[in-house]
């Protein structure tokens, strides 16, 4: 055997294998968690579709990160808007070795699940969880795409008293982390604006019969009622309020600011009904018109609420990976904290706590079968 010829040949094979390995695809899993079953499933599916569309767009670009061609795949989980389930599926995503998580959609699920991702060092970006506690826990891996409920509650409370001229306000919530947290902030803002909270009531996120609560509220003769909860409960609340002859203005938080609320509330809808969106409306998004049209074409349904934000959150993860030239969560996480990018919804940049910078709140009023934007507050 001619050793002098064998060694170079073996070396050539080894180098060729290294080259093939360097060029081989790497699969990067992106986790997504939202309520895909239950009364909020239409919102959860909306969030999931936003992530799915982003992944399809990323794969169409045939990105290379760290010298490897990257294929992104969606690992979607249903937490059913339940905190205990959220922790189970959160651990599953960790076990699945996802590179990042978009979600959870609800504050009550995001807060407990965030510790699981923090312990694993996996970035988590919620597209819609608004309770301030989410980013106040000191976790460096947690981010939020929209303004929190300190901001939203302040806008609602101030708008009700100064914009709607309603000085007697009743507040109702569903006792979830989101619902109660937002209602607490609204109460503070109403009082700070010079209004009076004449009644504070609550149900649950499963309540369908609000008649007892509404009867109590009616006795206080409020000029406005703020409802903090999901759109299904809010619609039932609105219908039953009209049946009781309560003519107060009704304003709801962002979970009820959906087309679904209008459809479910039906004939009870009138121009004394308002809601807020934790974000900017379609017309104020730099790429809003194109995104909303493309979303409708792709999925056959209109955007419900936060799909543009789940799309941008996914793009933010990929952008940070490109900047770090790594799909390793621990390597690209610092780039996510430094990130500044132009998204569908606007400039994506996080503050030192992980909150979106310059988060906006949009006030909407019902009319002619749809929500109409009244103004955007930053």
N, C-alpha and C positions, 0 to 999 in steps of 0.2 A: 504493500500500500504506500502510495506517495503522500506522506503526511503534509508536505508543503502545499499540496493541492487541496487536501481535505479540509484543513483549518480555514482557509479563505472562503471555501464554499459554505462551510457551516456558519461562518461569520456573516456571509451574505444572506443566508436564510434567516438568521436571527434579526438582522437589520430590517429585512423585509417584513417579518412578523411584527416588529415594533412599529413600523410605518402603518401597517394595516390596523393595528390596535389603536394607534393614535387617531386614525381616520374613522374608526368605527363609531356608530351612533351610540350616544348615551341617552337613556330614558330618564326623564326627570318627572317625578310625580308631584302634581299640585293638588293639595287637599282642598276640599270645599265642604262646608257644613252649614246647613240651614234646615228649617222645617219643611220637609218634602211630603209629609203627611199631616193631616189635621187641618184646622181652620185657617192656618197661616200658610198652607202649602202653596198657594198661588204666589205669595211673596217669596217663599223659599225657592220655588222653581225659577222665578224671575232672577234671583241672585245666581242660581246655578247656571242658567242660560248665559248670563253675563260672563262668567268664568269660562264656560264652554266656547263662546264666541272668541274670547281672547286667545284661548289655546289654539283654536283653529287658525287664527291670524298669525300667531307666533310660528306655528309649524309651516305655514305657507311661506314664511320668510327664510326658512332653512338656516336658522342661526347656528353659528359655531361659537362655543364657549370653552375656553381653555384648550383650544386646538381640536375639539371634538364636535361633530355634528350632533345637535340636540333635538330630541323628540320629546315634546311635553305631552303628558297624559293626565286626564282628570280622574282623581280619586274622590268621588262625591259621597257624602254620608248624610243621613237623616237624623237630626237630633230631636225632631218632633216638638221643638220649642220647650223641651223638658231638661232642666239642669242635670239630673242624674244621667239621663241618656247622653247628654252632651259630653260628660266625662268619659263615658264608655267609648263613644265613637272617637273622641279626642285621643284616647290611648290607642285605639285601632290605627289612627293615622300615623301616630308615632311608630307603632310596630310595622306599619307599611313603609316606613322610611320616606315619608314625603319630604320634599325640599322646602315647602312653605304651605301655609294654610290661609285660605280666604274664608272669613267667617269668624265667629258664628254670627248669625243674623241678629239674634236677640241679646239684650244686655244680660238677662237672667241665665243664659247659656254661655255667653262669652266670658263672663267673669270667672266662674269656676273652672272652665276649660283652659283658660289662659295659663294657669299654673302648670298644667300638664305640658304645654308647649314650652313654657319657660324652663322647666326642668330638663327638657330635651334639647333646648337651644334652637328651637325651630321658630322662624318668624311667623307671626300671625297678624293679618290685617283684616279687621272687621269693616265691612262695607256700610254697616248701619246701626251697630250697637251704640247707643247714645248716652248710657249712664256714665257719669264722670269717673266712677270708681274704676272702670276698666283700665284707664291709663294712669291711675294714681297709686298703683300697687308697687311701683318701682321696678317692674319687669322691663328689660331693655329690648325685648323681642316683640312687644305688643304695639300695634298701630291702629289708628282709626281714620276712616276716609271722610267723615262728615263732622259737623259741629256737634258738641255734646249738649246735654240737657240743661246745663247751667245757662248756656246761650239760648237754647230753644225756649226754655221756661221763661226766661227774662223777656224774650220777644213776645211770647203769647200773653203773659200777664200785662205787659205794658201796652200792647196793641188793644187788648180787651178794654182796658180802662181809658186810655187816651184816644185810641183810634175808633173804637166802637161806642165810646161814651157810656160804658156799662160799669156803674160803680158798685152794684151788688152782684157778686159772683158766687156761684156754686161750683164746686170741683168734685169730680168723680174719677176714680181710677180702678184698675183691675188687680191691684196688689202684686203685680209682677215687679221685678227690679226696674224695668223700664217704666211701667205705668205709674207706680208710686213715686219713683224718683223724679219723673217729669212733673207730676202733680205737686210735689213738694216745692219744686223750683217756681212753678206758676203761682203758688200761694204766696211765696216771698215777693215775687214781682208785682202781683196785684196790690199787696199792701204797700210796697215801696212806691207805687204809682198813685197812691191815694185812694184805692178802692177798698171794699170790704168783702171778705170771704164770709158769706152768710151761712154756708153749709159745706161740709166736707164729708162725702160718702164714698163707699167702695163696694165692689163685688169681687169677682175673680175672672180669670181669662176664659172661664167656661160658662159664665153667667149668661143666660138668655132672657130671663124674666127680670126686668128692672123696675117693675111697677111699684114695689114697696119703696125703693130708693127714690123714685120719681115723685111719689106721693109726698114723701117727706120734703123733698126739694121744693115742690109746688107751694107748700105752706110758707116757705121763706121768700116767695115772690122775687127770685133773682132776675136781673135784666140780661144776664149771660150765664151759660153753663159751659165749663171746660171738661171735656171727656178725654181721659188718658188711658188708651188701651188699643186693642186690635180693631180692624175694620168690621169684622163680623159682629163683635159686641157693640161697637159704636153705631152700626146700622140698626140693630135691634133697639138700642137706647133711643135713637132718634125717632124711630117709628112709634115707640110707646110714649115718648114725650108728647108727640103730636096728638095721640089718642086721648091723652089726659088734658089736652088743651093748653099745654105749656108753650107759650109763644116767645120765650127767651131766645136770644141769639145763641147758637151752638158752635163752639170751636173745638176741634180735635187735634191731637198731636199727629206726628208723621205716620204712625202705623195705620191710621185711618185715612190718610191722604192718598187714596187709591181709586181707580175706576171701579173696583169691586165694591167699595163703600157706596158709591152712587147707585150701582146696580141693585145692591141688597136693600138699601133704604127706600128705593122706589119713589112712590108718590109723596113720601114725607119730606123729600128734598125741597128746599126753597132758598131764596137768596139771602136768608139770615143764617146760612150755614158756612162755616169757615174751617180751614185746616192749615197746618204748617208742614213744610217739607224741610228736613235737615239737609240742605243742599241747594243747588241752583236749579231753576226750571230748564226745560229743554231749550227754550229760546236763548238762554244765557250761557249755555254750554258751547264752547268753541267748535266742537264737532258734533253737537247735539242732533241737528236735523239729519245728518247722514247716518249717525248711529241708530236713531230711533227707526228710521226707514229700513235700514239693513237688518235690524233686530226683527222687525215685523215680517220681513221677507223670509228670514231664516227660520223662525219658530212659529209663524202663523198666528201670533198673538201680540198685542201691544205691550210695551214696557209697563210694568205695574208700578215700580217704585225705584229700587236701587240697583238695577242691572248695570247702568252706566258706571256706577261706583265699584261694583264687583269686577267689571271689565278692567277699569283703571288699576284696581288693586293687583290684579293678575299681571298686568303690564309692568307695574312697579317692581314686583318680584323679579321678573325677567330682566328688567333694566338694571337692577342692582347686581344680578348675576353677571351680566355682560360687563359692567364696570369693574367687577372683581375678577372677571375671567375665571369664575368658579361657580359650580352649582352646590357646593357644600354650604349648608346654612350658616355654619359658624364663620365661614370665610366671607360670605357676601353680606351678612347682617350689618356690619359697619357701613357698607355702601348704601344700604337701605335708609339708614339714619341720616346720611348725607345727601340723599337723593333730591334732585330737582328736575322734574320732567313735565312736558306738556301732554296732558291727557285729554280724553273725550270731554271730561267735566271741567277742565281748567288746569291750572298749575298744581302738580302734586309735589308737596313738600311738607315734611313733618317737623314739629317742634321737639324740644328736648324731652317731652313726656310721651311722644308718639302720636300726638293729636295733629290733625291736618291744620296747616296754617291758613288763616283767613277763612275759616269755615263760615258758610252762609246759612241763613234761615230764610225761606220763602213763605210768605203769607198768601193763601189762596182763598178765593170765594166761589161758591157754587153759582152757576147760572147756565141755563140752556143745555143742560145735560152733561156738563163737564166743569172741571175746576179751572178758574181763571186766576192768573197770577196778579196779586195786588202790589207786590213790592218785594225786594230782596234786601235783607239786613245783614251786614257783615260785622 
